[in-house]
Structure formats: C-alpha cells, structure tokens
Amino acid sequence: MNIVYVEDDPANVMLLERVITSTGDELVTFQDAESALESGAIRQADLLLVDIHLPGELNGLDMTEVLRAHGVDVPVVMITAYDLPDYVQRTRALGGDQYLVKPVSVPDLMNVLHNYRA
C-alpha cells in the first residue's frame, strides 16, 4: 500500500516510519500541505495520513477540502493532538474518513493500516 503522511513533527514521522518497515508498505512524507499537493505522490497513494495543524498557508483540513474539490477520493485519516468535537465534525464534513488523536499507539496505527489495506 502506498501511504502519504503529511506531518511536521519529526518524532511522529519516525514513529510511522518504524511501523511501515514492519508492514512492507511504501511511505512518502511531507512537512506541509502545499508540498504534498504539488507532488504527484497523492495521486498514487492508497491512503493519506494528515496532521491538522501544519506550517504554511494550508492546514490539514484545508488540504482535505482541496483534494475532495478536485475529485481525489483517496481515504484521508486525520491525525491530530486536538480532540475537539468541532475538528471531528469538520473532518467528516470535508470528506475525511477517520480521525485519530495523538499520541496514536502503534497497535492503533497497525489497525488503521490493516483496515485500509483490506
């Protein structure tokens, strides 16, 4: 499975990289929404993992909105430290598929990957 992870925290990226080495999936990471959107990686992704709060002009919710407006239907899992009902509702309204709260445990990450691989 091809996974794109948009996350600006190196510790979170390293955690996912460690998980991915055990699953055999491919991972491409970006530190901001703009560089992810400009790349061709999203079009080839099977799953997008996106932090909500990102540096730059677009946050993860904005990025999801842009993707859906352009017909990109790749599953989007929002991963954020903010466990607020407003973010969950907005994620769903914009076409996000799932919402995970940091810190995400390795078993939870493995379950998410397994569910989208199936």
N, C-alpha and C positions, 0 to 999 in steps of 0.2 A: 504494500500500500504506500502511495506517495503522500506524505504529510508536509504541510506548510505550517510553521509555527511563527507567529508574529508576537514577539516578546522582547522588551528592552532590558530585562533583568538577567544578567549572565548566569546567575545561580539557577534560575528556573530553566534556562536553556540547557544548562549542563545536566540537570535532572532528567529532562526529556531525552537528551542525547544518550544518557546511560540506559534509559528504558528502551529506547529504539534499538540499541545494539543487541538487546536480548530478543527482540521480536523479528528482526530481519527486514523491517520497514525502511523506507527511504525518508530522510528528513532534510528539509531546506528551511533555514531560519532567516528572519528579517527583524531588524530592530524598530522599524516604523511602518506604518500603513502605506505611506507613499511609495517606498521602495518595493514593498510586496506587490502593490497594484501595478507598478511599472514593469515588473518582471513577467516572464512567461510561465513561471512556476505554478501560479494559481490555476491556470487553465489545464495543467496536467495533474493537479492534486486530486486525491481521493478524499481528503479530509483537511480542514483548516482549523487550527487551534489559534485563537486570537485573544490577546490581552485587551481589556477595555481601555486602560489608561496607557497611552503611548506618546512618545515625543513627536513633535511635528504638528501639522495643522489638523490631521485626521486622527480621531481615536478609533478604537476597535468597532464601536457601534457605527460610526460614520463609514468605516471601511465595509462593514457588512451591508449597509444600505446601498453603497455604490455598487457592490458586487451583485446584489439582487436586482438593482435597477438595470444592470447590463446583462441580465439573464443568466448569471453564474449560479448554478444550483448545487454546487459542492456543499456538503454538510459543514456548518460552522459551529464550533464549540467555543463559547466564550469562557475564558479563564481569568478570574479577577479576584482581588483581595476584598472587593466590596460586595458584601452580602446584603444588598438593599433591594426591596421589592420593586422599586422603580427601574432598576437596571434589568432585573429579570423580565419584567413586563416589556420594557423597551427592546430587549434582545428578541423576545418572541415576536413582537410587532414588526421588527425589521427583517424577520426571516431567519434568526438564529435558531439552531437546532437543539442546543443544550447549553447549560450554564453551570460551570464548576467554580467553587470558591477555593482560593488559595489559603493555606498551603494544601495542594492536592496530594493525596497519598499515592504511593506507587501502585498499590492494588486498584485504586480508583482509576488511575491513568490506564492501567492494563485493561480494566473492564471497558473503558471508553473505546480504546483501540480495538478490542475484540468485538464490541458491538457494531462498530462501523466497518469492520473487516467482513463481518458475516453477511 
